[in-house]
């Protein structure tokens, strides 16, 4: 092992799992579970850093920019997972939140050897999507030293895009390449160096926080309900009807009719019912209030 790699927290041996190879299945599960319980507490320690990343992302969205996740291996896959869930959950354009992985899309299913070891590959991938100063790039690497991510962050910063480094080691190399860093220290893995475990869980939690909180701040929630859900199948249509009913108190039939009259746009249907207006008027109010349902319901109409 590279001497510098061996010094990383994510590569150290865990004293609590030294006997994992001779343990029973249930004992192994308990060891893993005990380690997993430490992850949320580690994430709690970096919430202010996550908040800064969210500030960058929301500012980018308001300028018409994008949130771009950049990583290799597990880190890259986690970024893609978070990105692809945004359109169905929040009715966002697929370009608004993007995930990029070293080696390209094929690397999501099968490792592309050596793809993460070249700085220029990260830069090239960001150039391919036409990165601009309006965008925010979150570089993700459990070790905090992946060349692909370093190259991408350097390029993003050079053109004026906002940059965030997400790693699981203190004083990570990628932290030096970003406007802000999130270093979530989860400690040694149950299986030494297997950062798809605790480190991956921490990264997943933080990416969920960044995208979800950003979308809430853009008006894509009413209380804790997903009012901008993309109604693309029967299950989601039923969920949408349920959301409309919870907010407005109307019957199933009224909620269903409103949703259909609103072209399956949940927010429009809610405002239609709450204010007793048609689709066009409801859409105009939402446009006037930047998509915030509560404001559209409460605003005084001249």
Phi and psi in degrees as a GROMACS rama.xvg file:
@    title "Ramachandran Plot"
@    xaxis  label "Phi"
@    yaxis  label "Psi"
@TYPE xy
-52.1705  134.99  UNK-2
-59.6547  -42.0805  UNK-3
-67.1128  -36.5192  UNK-4
-63.5092  -39.0178  UNK-5
-64.0361  -21.3483  UNK-6
-82.5742  -12.3405  UNK-7
-72.0855  143.471  UNK-8
-57.3448  -38.8052  UNK-9
-68.3149  -11.0843  UNK-10
-108.957  -3.02136  UNK-11
-76.7076  159.91  UNK-12
-84.3895  145.707  UNK-13
-95.6554  116.665  UNK-14
-64.095  -21.5612  UNK-15
-84.0395  -9.29538  UNK-16
-124.772  22.7018  UNK-17
-60.5042  -28.3355  UNK-18
-101.252  20.0472  UNK-19
-63.8672  -27.4064  UNK-20
-74.1042  -18.348  UNK-21
-112.961  7.18447  UNK-22
-81.4063  160.244  UNK-23
-74.8964  163.181  UNK-24
-53.2424  -43.4709  UNK-25
-67.2865  -37.046  UNK-26
-65.7187  -38.9135  UNK-27
-62.3602  -44.889  UNK-28
-61.2762  -40.4767  UNK-29
-65.0184  -40.2742  UNK-30
-61.3119  -48.1908  UNK-31
-62.3408  -43.8817  UNK-32
-62.8477  -40.8601  UNK-33
-63.2881  -37.3051  UNK-34
-70.3457  -39.887  UNK-35
-61.9167  -32.4584  UNK-36
-64.4335  -18.6282  UNK-37
-80.6533  -16.112  UNK-38
-66.8415  -49.4972  UNK-39
-60.5537  -35.3557  UNK-40
-68.3338  -35.9631  UNK-41
-66.9672  -40.7138  UNK-42
-64.0705  -37.5307  UNK-43
-56.4901  -33.5263  UNK-44
-70.6212  -16.6485  UNK-45
-117.176  19.4931  UNK-46
-60.1828  -35.6946  UNK-47
-66.3413  -32.094  UNK-48
-71.3651  -38.3262  UNK-49
-64.5323  -38.3057  UNK-50
-58.887  -39.9118  UNK-51
-63.5751  -40.4719  UNK-52
-63.0491  -39.855  UNK-53
-64.5477  -37.9599  UNK-54
-59.4393  -42.7907  UNK-55
-61.7439  -47.4602  UNK-56
-62.8117  -46.7168  UNK-57
-63.0935  -40.9699  UNK-58
-62.3086  -40.3065  UNK-59
-62.9727  -45.9455  UNK-60
-60.0747  -41.9792  UNK-61
-67.7205  -22.4981  UNK-62
-91.7657  0.793062  UNK-63
87.0541  13.5669  UNK-64
-90.4763  -172.982  UNK-65
-126.229  163.085  UNK-66
-107.193  121.84  UNK-67
-121.584  122.52  UNK-68
-93.5002  138.38  UNK-69
-135.127  121.529  UNK-70
-162.803  176.42  UNK-71
-124.374  151.921  UNK-72
58.4536  -135.871  UNK-73
-55.9912  -43.0447  UNK-74
-60.0873  -43.2359  UNK-75
-65.3764  -40.3351  UNK-76
-65.3027  -38.1786  UNK-77
-65.4012  -37.6188  UNK-78
-63.2096  -42.7071  UNK-79
-64.3948  -42.865  UNK-80
-57.4982  -44.1141  UNK-81
-67.7559  -41.2542  UNK-82
-64.7806  -44.6193  UNK-83
-71.7323  -15.3124  UNK-84
-84.4784  -13.3927  UNK-85
-68.1189  -44.7117  UNK-86
-58.1025  -48.0559  UNK-87
-69.9449  -31.8491  UNK-88
-79.9829  -38.0177  UNK-89
-123.977  8.12921  UNK-90
56.4029  36.2886  UNK-91
-85.4865  158.002  UNK-92
-66.1527  138.89  UNK-93
-57.1752  -21.9713  UNK-94
-80.2273  -17.1819  UNK-95
-65.8186  -42.4486  UNK-96
-124.72  121.829  UNK-97
-126.852  148.532  UNK-98
-118.857  131.065  UNK-99
-122.706  137.82  UNK-100
-126.813  140.087  UNK-101
-58.1234  127.614  UNK-102
98.5294  -4.97172  UNK-103
80.7687  -175.48  UNK-104
-55.9596  -35.4204  UNK-105
-63.8016  -22.2192  UNK-106
-73.1479  -12.0934  UNK-107
-66.0218  -37.6923  UNK-108
-95.6009  -28.7978  UNK-109
-144.737  131.547  UNK-110
-57.9882  135.945  UNK-111
-105.194  105.284  UNK-112
-61.7742  132.992  UNK-113
82.7866  -8.05009  UNK-114
-64.22  -30.5856  UNK-115
-85.2442  -5.6947  UNK-116
-91.0061  2.46596  UNK-117
-116.838  117.894  UNK-118
-56.5304  -41.0751  UNK-119
-66.4449  -22.154  UNK-120
-66.2943  -37.2045  UNK-121
-64.691  -43.1866  UNK-122
-62.7251  -45.4224  UNK-123
-61.4443  -40.2735  UNK-124
-65.7566  -37.0122  UNK-125
-71.9882  -33.4777  UNK-126
-65.7903  -35.0765  UNK-127
-61.9483  -31.9813  UNK-128
-93.9387  5.95259  UNK-129
66.8221  45.0984  UNK-130
-54.4762  139.557  UNK-131
-130.085  176.34  UNK-132
-68.4254  -12.0247  UNK-133
-78.9547  -16.4551  UNK-134
-88.2024  161.886  UNK-135
-119.54  130.928  UNK-136
-113.661  127.244  UNK-137
-108.575  109.488  UNK-138
-86.6173  128.184  UNK-139
-119.219  125.054  UNK-140
-158.863  116.352  UNK-141
-56.637  -45.167  UNK-142
-70.0975  -30.437  UNK-143
81.7732  16.4047  UNK-144
-136.169  13.5887  UNK-145
-67.7019  120.543  UNK-146
-55.9341  -40.8172  UNK-147
-55.4555  -43.4059  UNK-148
-72.2398  -41.2233  UNK-149
-59.1677  -46.5713  UNK-150
-61.9123  -41.2245  UNK-151
-64.9887  -44.1271  UNK-152
-65.0355  -40.9366  UNK-153
-61.0301  -44.3813  UNK-154
-65.4301  -46.6287  UNK-155
-57.9489  -44.0993  UNK-156
-66.9681  -35.4465  UNK-157
-65.8948  -26.2961  UNK-158
-99.2149  3.61112  UNK-159
95.0638  4.67869  UNK-160
-71.695  150.783  UNK-161
-75.7267  142.972  UNK-162
-132.047  141.264  UNK-163
-131.567  137.635  UNK-164
-111.596  124.005  UNK-165
-114.101  115.371  UNK-166
-140.548  178.232  UNK-167
-123.587  28.1329  UNK-168
-137.589  146.84  UNK-169
-70.4336  145.361  UNK-170
52.7032  42.3258  UNK-171
-64.7466  148.024  UNK-172
-59.7107  -39.0541  UNK-173
-69.6702  -22.6199  UNK-174
-62.2657  -32.8916  UNK-175
-72.7299  -14.4571  UNK-176
-100.285  2.43819  UNK-177
-121.711  158.63  UNK-178
-67.9231  -31.3464  UNK-179
-147.519  147.755  UNK-180
-124.337  149.053  UNK-181
-121.468  109.814  UNK-182
-113.161  97.8813  UNK-183
-98.0152  113.794  UNK-184
-97.3849  100.639  UNK-185
-94.7175  -7.56412  UNK-186
84.5161  -176.809  UNK-187
-64.3556  144.251  UNK-188
-76.2815  156.515  UNK-189
-60.0253  -38.4918  UNK-190
-112.456  113.179  UNK-191
-49.1843  124.126  UNK-192
79.4992  -1.288  UNK-193
-84.111  79.724  UNK-194
-75.36  2.77195  UNK-195
-73.5878  -9.14935  UNK-196
-90.1359  -103.137  UNK-197
-62.877  -44.4687  UNK-198
-61.6819  -44.0609  UNK-199
-63.3357  -39.3919  UNK-200
-63.9232  -42.2949  UNK-201
-63.4348  -42.6865  UNK-202
-63.2524  -43.266  UNK-203
-60.024  -44.1831  UNK-204
-61.4024  -43.3651  UNK-205
-70.2298  -40.6949  UNK-206
-63.6407  -40.2631  UNK-207
-57.0417  -42.6388  UNK-208
-64.8565  -43.5531  UNK-209
-62.7964  -51.2513  UNK-210
-69.7682  -45.928  UNK-211
-65.3276  -46.9474  UNK-212
-63.8359  -40.5001  UNK-213
-59.7866  -43.854  UNK-214
-68.2886  -36.3978  UNK-215
-62.1419  -42.2185  UNK-216
-68.2329  -17.53  UNK-217
-92.3498  6.82062  UNK-218
88.0707  20.2605  UNK-219
-94.2473  20.3094  UNK-220
-142.371  149.576  UNK-221
-122.925  117.167  UNK-222
52.5482  -120.794  UNK-223
-112.929  29.4695  UNK-224
-104.972  142.494  UNK-225
-83.4511  83.4833  UNK-226
-81.9716  -3.02486  UNK-227
-112.358  22.6796  UNK-228
-60.3582  139.535  UNK-229
-84.8543  114.351  UNK-230
-83.0825  92.0236  UNK-231
-114.79  -3.62693  UNK-232
-154.785  176.63  UNK-233
-65.4941  -37.6352  UNK-234
-60.7918  -45.39  UNK-235
-71.2245  -29.1393  UNK-236
-66.3863  -42.5267  UNK-237
-64.4393  -38.8798  UNK-238
-63.096  -42.7786  UNK-239
-61.933  -42.7199  UNK-240
-61.954  -41.5869  UNK-241
-62.1881  -39.9398  UNK-242
-63.7411  -45.4433  UNK-243
-60.1469  -43.0706  UNK-244
-65.4179  -41.112  UNK-245
-62.0817  -36.4131  UNK-246
-82.3865  -36.8242  UNK-247
-102.272  -21.9799  UNK-248
78.1684  12.6715  UNK-249
-84.1248  172.105  UNK-250
-74.2365  167.754  UNK-251
-57.9384  -45.8429  UNK-252
-63.195  -42.3122  UNK-253
-66.5239  -42.0257  UNK-254
-63.7801  -42.6223  UNK-255
-64.1084  -43.875  UNK-256
-63.8041  -41.7048  UNK-257
-64.5957  -42.0858  UNK-258
-61.3842  -44.172  UNK-259
-67.8057  -38.9635  UNK-260
-68.7357  -22.7419  UNK-261
-92.2972  14.3857  UNK-262
58.0804  38.2695  UNK-263
65.991  20.5367  UNK-264
-94.3878  110.298  UNK-265
-61.1097  -45.4229  UNK-266
-62.0473  -41.319  UNK-267
-63.4863  -42.5841  UNK-268
-62.0039  -41.2295  UNK-269
-62.6845  -47.0423  UNK-270
-66.4441  -37.3418  UNK-271
-56.4627  -47.9986  UNK-272
-70.8611  -46.8847  UNK-273
-65.4701  -32.071  UNK-274
-106.246  -6.43769  UNK-275
65.7769  42.0586  UNK-276
-125.57  172.386  UNK-277
-86.3417  177.142  UNK-278
-59.4475  -45.2317  UNK-279
-63.6524  -42.2351  UNK-280
-67.6268  -39.396  UNK-281
-65.2693  -43.2687  UNK-282
-63.1513  -37.5703  UNK-283
-65.1082  -40.2142  UNK-284
-65.8273  -40.8362  UNK-285
-65.3466  -37.6701  UNK-286
-64.6706  -39.3367  UNK-287
-67.5145  -30.1894  UNK-288
-104.462  20.2382  UNK-289
57.3708  31.6283  UNK-290
87.0457  4.80642  UNK-291
-84.6593  115.166  UNK-292
-62.7372  -46.0022  UNK-293
-58.9232  -42.9308  UNK-294
-65.8985  -38.7803  UNK-295
-66.0917  -33.1655  UNK-296
-73.6439  -36.2898  UNK-297
-94.1384  -19.629  UNK-298
-61.2702  141.053  UNK-299
-76.7386  132.02  UNK-300
-102.632  125.896  UNK-301
